[in-house]
Amino acid sequence: MLKSIIRLTKSGWKSADPKERIRAVKELKDQRTIGKLASEDPDKQVRVTCVRRLTDGKLLASVAHSDAEWVVREMATERLSDASTLHEIAQKDANEMVRAAALKRLDAKTDQAFLSTVIAHDPSSYVRAIAVSRLSDQAMLARIARDECLWDVRKAAVSRLESTVLLTEIARKDSNQYVRAEAVKGIDDQPNLVAVAKGDPRAFVRKKALLKVKDPAVLLDFYQNSPNETLRRAAMEILIKQGHYTSCPVCEGTGSVTGSAAKRAADEPLVKCSKCSGTGKLVGITEQRERS
């Protein structure tokens, strides 16, 4: 067995068969030989395998700078640690995925100025969003969250914001649903969450806000009165977790069925559940309201 491994290691990487070369590379230990293959092998998968085996920073940098395939350059970049090399790749590589990989490897604490430069000049919104997601300057993040024209860059800035006042403003006013939903994640103020849950034009955002609402009376109101089935179900699930609600086994807590089926087809009308009289068997809150 040992002899076969030695034979494979010595000659396998010279084989005409890429699969043989890949198997041989996995046994190689000499960094110079691996680096040579990583730079010169005509098969992309062989070069990828070599990059995974490389630990020498200079050899990795050479591949990251020169390989014709962006996937190989990206993989080499992900293994780099030298800041100056990463800066160069982040600014000059033709592929946005490689530039983003370089940004992810930078020390965010010491590279804030460089990140700001990338945010200002990179042509790719994806790369700029990655740079923004590593930014810590709250004043700059606030400017980007308010003024950036591309929603994915604004969203990245919102994810880093600490100001609940600004997050609330964005959750209520931003033009993009994904940015508003991101802002909701940072809000705990119950009245503002309820306002978004009731007023946002997108059910997706309303649900994000509703899932953070704690007042059982508000949740009951959503369950009983919301025209949106997704929101009614979300309110029901929260009430179950809070211990205020028991789900009807027939209607599964929806309060309505079609015939005897708990799930209805889109073109069939809602029919009041006879088992729970359309209440979904809400307990606790209903009795409290009746007593009051």
C-alpha positions, -999 to 999 in steps of 0.1 A, spaced: 0 0 0 28 24 9 46 17 -23 15 24 -44 10 57 -26 47 67 -32 43 57 -69 11 77 -72 27 107 -55 57 107 -77 41 101 -111 3 106 -107 4 144 -110 20 140 -144 -8 118 -157 -28 128 -187 -60 120 -168 -72 149 -146 -88 126 -121 -54 108 -116 -38 142 -111 -64 152 -86 -58 120 -66 -21 125 -67 -23 162 -56 -42 151 -25 -11 131 -15 14 157 -23 31 177 5 57 198 -14 43 233 -16 64 242 -47 51 213 -67 15 220 -56 20 257 -64 34 248 -99 4 227 -106 -20 253 -92 -5 278 -117 0 256 -147 -24 227 -148 -48 231 -177 -77 215 -158 -97 239 -135 -106 211 -110 -70 201 -106 -61 238 -99 -89 240 -74 -76 209 -56 -42 224 -56 -54 257 -41 -71 237 -13 -37 221 -5 -17 253 -6 -6 271 26 22 292 12 9 328 10 31 339 -19 20 309 -40 -17 316 -31 -13 353 -40 2 343 -74 -29 321 -82 -53 348 -69 -37 374 -92 -33 353 -124 -56 324 -128 -79 327 -158 -109 312 -139 -125 335 -113 -136 305 -92 -100 295 -87 -90 331 -80 -118 334 -55 -107 302 -37 -71 314 -35 -82 348 -22 -103 332 5 -70 317 19 -50 349 19 -43 370 49 -19 397 37 -37 430 38 -18 447 9 -25 417 -14 -62 417 -4 -64 455 -10 -50 451 -45 -74 422 -54 -104 440 -39 -97 470 -61 -84 455 -93 -99 420 -99 -123 420 -128 -148 397 -111 -171 410 -83 -171 376 -65 -133 377 -62 -133 414 -50 -160 405 -24 -139 375 -12 -110 399 -7 -131 423 14 -144 394 36 -108 385 45 -98 421 56 -97 431 92 -127 453 95 -114 471 126 -83 484 108 -96 487 73 -126 511 77 -110 538 54 -104 512 27 -139 499 30 -152 535 26 -132 538 -6 -147 506 -20 -182 518 -11 -176 551 -30 -160 536 -61 -168 500 -68 -191 495 -98 -208 464 -83 -237 469 -58 -229 434 -45 -193 444 -36 -204 477 -22 -230 459 0 -203 435 13 -181 465 22 -211 483 39 -218 451 59 -183 454 74 -186 491 81 -189 504 117 -191 542 113 -227 549 123 -228 583 107 -217 569 73 -241 540 77 -270 564 83 -261 584 52 -260 552 31 -293 539 46 -311 571 38 -295 582 5 -282 552 -14 -302 546 -46 -296 508 -47 -318 489 -23 -293 460 -16 -267 485 -5 -292 503 17 -303 470 32 -266 462 41 -264 496 58 -296 491 77 -284 458 90 -256 476 108 -275 506 121 -279 510 159 -303 540 159 -338 528 167 -352 562 157 -337 559 122 -346 522 119 -382 531 127 -382 558 101 -368 534 75 -392 507 84 -421 531 78 -408 550 48 -383 532 27 -395 524 -8 -382 488 -8 -399 460 11 -366 441 18 -350 472 33 -381 479 54 -381 443 66 -344 445 76 -352 477 96 -380 458 114 -354 434 128 -338 462 148 -371 476 163 -385 465 196 -409 494 202 -443 478 203 -465 507 190 -442 511 160 -442 474 153 -480 473 154 -481 503 130 -459 485 105 -479 452 110 -511 471 102 -500 496 76 -472 483 54 -483 477 18 -465 443 17 -477 413 37 -441 401 39 -431 431 59 -463 431 79 -456 396 90 -420 404 100 -434 431 123 -463 410 136 -439 382 147 -423 407 171 -456 419 186 -462 407 222 -496 421 231 -521 392 230 -550 416 225 -534 430 194 -526 395 181 -562 384 187 -574 414 167 -551 403 138 -564 367 141 -600 377 140 -600 406 116 -570 406 93 -581 399 56 -547 382 50 -546 345 58 -508 345 63 -511 371 90 -540 354 107 -520 322 108 -489 340 121 -510 356 149 -525 322 158 -490 307 160 -478 334 184 -509 330 206 -503 293 208 -467 299 219 -480 324 245 -504 298 259 -535 318 250 -548 296 222 -558 260 215 -560 250 179 -592 233 166 -582 199 152 -608 202 124 -599 237 110 -564 237 124 -571 270 141 -582 289 110 -618 291 121 -630 281 86 -630 250 64 -644 238 31 -667 209 38 -647 186 61 -612 196 47 -590 217 69 -572 231 39 -592 248 11 -586 252 -26 -580 287 -37 -613 289 -57 -635 275 -29 -653 297 -5 -646 298 33 -671 279 54 -674 285 91 -660 256 111 -689 238 129 -667 223 156 -654 256 169 -681 279 155 -654 297 135 -635 308 166 -606 284 162 -611 277 199 -593 307 213 -591 304 251 -581 328 278 -582 361 259 -618 355 247 -630 349 283 -611 379 296 -628 402 269 -662 388 277 -657 394 315 -646 430 308 
